Amino acid sequence: EAGVTQSPTHLIKTRGQQATLRCSPISGHTSVYWYQQALGLGLQFLLWYDEGEERNRGNFPPRFSGRQFPNYSSELNVNALELEDSALYLCASSLRPFEAFFGQGTRLTVV
Amino acid sequence: QQQVKQSPQSLIVQKGGISIINCAYENTAFDYFPWYQQFPGKGPALLIAIRPDVSEKKEGRFTISFNKSAKQFSLHIMDSQPGDSATYFCAASFPGSARQLTFGSGTQLTVLP
């Protein structure tokens, strides 16, 4: 069974640009979670999508947004990039509420 | 109220020793407490988890001890091996449909050969 896949692996953007990160959940999983892992910090919850709808979001500005497609894959968009947005962005999927499986992440660097 | 505090930040243990990582939480509404293991360049992987109606859970060399009254839980790694060297995160989540995880800040474990 394929795990959670994220693309791209690395992404370098200039301050002020937009970044788009993609996530394919494990087959059959309907929930997708996005987390930000900044250097030296723990994982911070960003967004939760389930059945195509945004169900909850963490304490991040509106320039962090996303969507979930009918095939349950998801996209995270970060607009007006700032230097402090540089981080590892992790996607997790789950079917049962208690088990979240993470992808390898997208390393976003803003220069 | 939603924080999970994790200690120590880093831990060095000799091969065969016991690694102990501690976490504390404030919000008594948390009802699920997993531990994740993360190797460099990889996403976190679920290691073991516990619900607050159980005081201890053991899976192989990994044990979670849970103290509901003290609002603390800990991960014990018995017979630590160099392959256990990784970053460990404790986490907690609320009941209901919103199952996002609140993570601790992580512990970097190094097991010396």
Interface residues (C-beta under 8 A of the other chain):
Chain A: V4 S31 Y33 Y35 L41 G42 L43 Q44 F45 W48 D50 R55 N56 G58 L90 A92 S94 P97 F98 E99 A100 F101 F102 G103 Q104 G105
Chain B: Q6 Y32 P34 Y36 G41 K42 G43 P44 A45 L46 A49 F89 A91 S97 A98 R99 Q100 L101 T102 F103 G104 S105 G106
